[in-house]
Amino acid sequence: MKDYVQEAALEASRRITVTPGGRSGSVVTVAAIPANVNAGMGAFVEGLGQSTYAQFGKRVLDISLIVLTAPIWMLVIGICAIALMMEGGNPFYRQSRLGRGGRTFQILKLRTMVMDADAQFERLMQTDPELRHEWETTQKLKNDPRITRVGGFLRKTSLDELPQLWNVFIGDMSLVGPRPMLPEQLPLYGPSGSYFSLRPGITGLWQVSARNEEVFSFRSRVDATYARSVSFWQDVVLLFKTIGVVARRTGY
């Protein structure tokens, strides 16, 4: 039944919601969403077999935790922003990412790189074959020369991610979910309907299970696995595990 509904949504390019008989607390919501991004056109299936928690409970959890912890994270962001301003330049930056349903949104982060980071990246990709191979394999650079002194500390401790709490508050993201994808990374994911069924998260299964150690293809599989198995208790466990990951300072 679910396969038929998915195909129907792709053909009709509209949202369809089905409540399967005999299954309480579960709905199937699918939508064919054409996304015109740099990688080209694509159709994404949204909300496959989502539980009531995935559709509504996650949002309640997000808002509740953000409001309760606001005094703490706002103070930490303020201190980090002052340190970055003393180092020179704007402490914040925005970047386009793909969110729920393949829609583009602007992610907010603390700046950890030099001001001309994009131009330096292009030069590095053209002049350093080893760095280019590392980026193509992992979509990360372990020893990125563009990272500033303060930025390196923020990345190690993941404090650069804190402004994304605003993205969560306004509904672009969730506390837990697939990692927000760059538009140019879309071809690396392949068919990823389940990935786009949820809001991307500040933390998630991939971040606490492998974080920096695995190639990008592993990340895409882990993100898809989480999207198909999301639950309240899994999110709670991942949030607590995130604290341990941050304490170990393994980010880069």
SVG drawing of the C-alpha trace seen along z (x, -y; Angstrom):
<svg xmlns="http://www.w3.org/2000/svg" viewBox="-9 -43 58 47">
<polyline fill="none" stroke="black" stroke-width="0.4" points="0.0,0.0 2.8,-2.4 4.6,-1.8 1.5,-2.6 0.9,-5.8 4.5,-6.9 4.2,-6.4 0.9,-8.2 2.4,-11.2 5.3,-11.3 2.9,-11.1 0.5,-13.8 3.2,-16.1 1.0,-16.7 0.7,-15.7 -1.2,-12.6 -2.0,-11.5 -3.1,-7.9 -4.0,-6.5 -3.4,-2.7 -6.1,-0.5 -5.2,1.3 -2.2,-0.9 -2.7,-3.5 -0.6,-6.6 0.9,-6.2 0.2,-8.0 1.7,-7.9 2.2,-11.4 4.0,-11.6 4.6,-14.5 6.4,-14.8 8.4,-18.1 10.4,-19.3 13.5,-21.0 15.4,-23.3 18.9,-23.3 22.3,-23.6 22.5,-19.9 19.5,-19.9 15.8,-18.8 14.8,-16.1 11.6,-14.7 11.6,-13.9 9.1,-11.8 8.2,-13.4 7.0,-11.9 7.1,-8.2 5.3,-6.2 5.8,-8.9 4.6,-8.3 2.6,-10.9 5.8,-11.7 7.7,-12.4 5.0,-14.6 4.1,-16.5 6.0,-15.4 9.4,-16.3 8.4,-19.9 7.0,-20.0 10.2,-18.6 12.3,-21.1 10.5,-24.2 10.3,-23.0 14.0,-22.3 15.0,-25.5 12.8,-27.7 14.0,-26.0 17.7,-26.3 17.6,-29.7 19.4,-31.7 22.4,-29.3 22.8,-29.0 22.2,-32.7 25.0,-33.6 27.4,-31.1 26.7,-32.4 27.3,-36.0 30.6,-35.1 31.7,-33.2 30.6,-36.1 32.7,-38.6 35.7,-36.4 35.2,-36.2 34.8,-39.9 38.1,-40.5 39.7,-38.1 38.2,-40.2 35.2,-40.1 31.5,-39.2 31.0,-36.5 28.1,-34.9 27.5,-33.6 24.7,-32.1 24.8,-29.2 22.2,-27.6 21.2,-24.1 18.5,-21.6 15.8,-20.9 12.5,-19.1 11.0,-18.3 14.2,-19.5 13.4,-23.1 16.4,-25.5 16.9,-27.5 19.7,-29.6 21.5,-27.9 23.1,-30.2 26.4,-29.4 29.3,-31.0 32.1,-31.8 35.1,-29.5 37.0,-30.4 38.8,-33.4 36.6,-36.0 37.6,-34.9 37.1,-31.2 35.2,-30.5 37.9,-32.0 40.6,-30.1 38.6,-26.9 38.6,-27.2 42.3,-27.8 43.0,-24.8 40.8,-22.5 42.7,-23.6 46.3,-23.4 46.2,-20.6 45.2,-17.2 45.4,-15.5 43.0,-18.0 40.7,-17.8 40.5,-14.0 39.9,-14.3 37.0,-16.7 35.5,-14.6 35.6,-11.5 34.4,-12.9 33.1,-16.4 35.4,-17.6 39.0,-18.7 40.6,-17.4 43.4,-20.1 41.6,-22.9 44.0,-25.9 41.1,-28.3 40.1,-27.7 41.0,-30.5 42.4,-30.1 39.1,-30.8 37.2,-28.9 39.3,-25.8 38.2,-25.8 34.6,-26.3 34.7,-23.4 36.4,-21.1 33.6,-21.8 30.8,-22.1 29.9,-25.6 29.8,-26.9 26.6,-25.0 24.7,-26.8 23.1,-29.5 21.3,-26.8 19.0,-26.7 17.4,-29.7 16.8,-27.6 15.2,-25.1 13.0,-27.7 11.7,-29.1 11.0,-25.6 13.8,-25.1 15.6,-22.4 15.1,-20.0 17.4,-19.3 17.8,-15.7 17.6,-14.7 19.6,-14.1 22.6,-16.5 21.6,-19.6 22.8,-18.9 24.6,-21.4 22.7,-21.8 25.8,-20.6 25.9,-17.4 22.5,-16.2 23.9,-13.9 26.1,-12.2 22.9,-11.0 21.2,-9.4 17.5,-8.6 16.8,-10.0 13.1,-10.4 13.4,-9.4 16.1,-12.0 13.8,-14.8 10.8,-13.5 12.2,-15.2 13.7,-18.6 17.5,-18.3 19.0,-18.3 21.8,-20.0 22.8,-16.5 21.8,-13.0 22.6,-9.4 25.6,-10.1 27.1,-12.7 27.2,-10.4 28.1,-7.2 30.9,-8.2 31.0,-12.0 34.4,-12.6 35.6,-9.1 33.5,-7.8 33.3,-8.6 30.3,-10.6 28.5,-7.6 28.3,-6.1 26.8,-9.4 24.0,-9.3 23.1,-5.8 23.0,-6.6 20.8,-9.7 18.3,-7.6 18.3,-4.9 17.4,-7.5 14.6,-9.0 13.0,-5.6 13.2,-4.8 12.7,-8.1 11.2,-7.8 11.0,-9.8 13.4,-7.6 15.9,-7.4 16.0,-11.2 16.5,-11.4 19.3,-8.8 21.0,-10.7 20.7,-14.0 22.5,-12.5 25.1,-10.8 25.8,-14.2 26.9,-15.6 29.5,-12.9 30.7,-13.5 31.0,-17.2 32.9,-16.6 35.5,-14.4 36.1,-17.4 36.4,-15.3 35.0,-17.8 36.9,-19.6"/>
</svg>
